């Protein structure tokens, strides 16, 4: 009998991982201001990053949505220009490492990259503040290759409520609904990670295309506001969308929630943003962890979320979004992008079939992007929206 880890690697050789969210571009911005000579990801970068090409290969990654994220305290044109810089570095990466990475903007591009043995590199903008309330800016991002936008990050914006802020719009404002409709017209996936449950429900009511959760787990398993409630998961079969389970310990392990709150407070006490992943920020985090051992999330905990999400939403509506390089801490046995076989092996041990695993790792994500493209093609002739926020 093939051992689960060997079986996992065999499966990933045919049906590689599509990961919904990796913050390498932001880490490159914070650590080296995009100097790719100083962070040459063709070589081992494990001292500084969760991600490099050798570890992506070892992890069986076939497609990666690179997050072109900027913090939600970036506002106005500053948010727009910083997002453009994030898009630019993804394009630099795909040019510099063209033997391994292929820029992808369609489901066909993803399949072509898999056939070539390259890693499809897609982009997702994390936070609707990045468009500065401008549908023209949204369209420009799409033209540059962005294929999803997370409607909010950690704070509300002028048209949508975040999961981790006080309700302001109680979901989507009328302009927020127009953003969703314009994303449908463009073929840009609506990403509902980070948004409040009311925003999730409003988006599902308005959208004519499948949605994604690029990096969210199950709220019934870990009661954190960043996770997806069961009533929303249960709407995914009718919508066609995909919820991509994340690995962030505070989102998957209840015991890690309070510990992370204290770690965040410690960062702020040192004058740092709680998401700071610079060398100084990570040194502060490591010192706190040394003095305050953290609860240990594991691949088994992530698998518990996937089991629950499959039960509620169905096998056609689950995926993976690790959030590597966007979190200071990872599960003990999912340390970096080389670790996906460990999770797949855990699911094999739980009797997930090869057909189900192929949907989880590759087929669901490709299908949902293709479905968004189909909706966009069906809207040909519909003019761009020139709505503005009042």
Secondary structure, DSSP 8 states (H G I E B T S, - for coil): ---HHHHHHHHHHHS-EEEEEE-HHHHHHHHHTT-TTTT-TTS--TTT-S--HHHHHHTTEEEEEEE----TT--HHHHHHHHHHHHHHHHHHHHHTTTTEEE--SHHHHHHHHHHT-EEEEEEEE-GGGGTT-HHHHHHHHHTTEEEEES--SS--SSB-BTTS--SSSSB-HHHHHHHHHHHHHT-EEE-TTB-HHHHHHHHHH-SS-EEESS--BTTTS--TTSB-HHHHTTHHHHT-EEEE---HHHH-HHHHHHHHHHHHHHHHTT--TT--SHHHHHHHHHHHHHS------HHHHHHHHHHHHHHH-GGGEEE---BTS-S---TT--STT-HHHHHHHHHHTT--HHHHHIIIIIHHHHHHHHHHHHHHHTTT---------
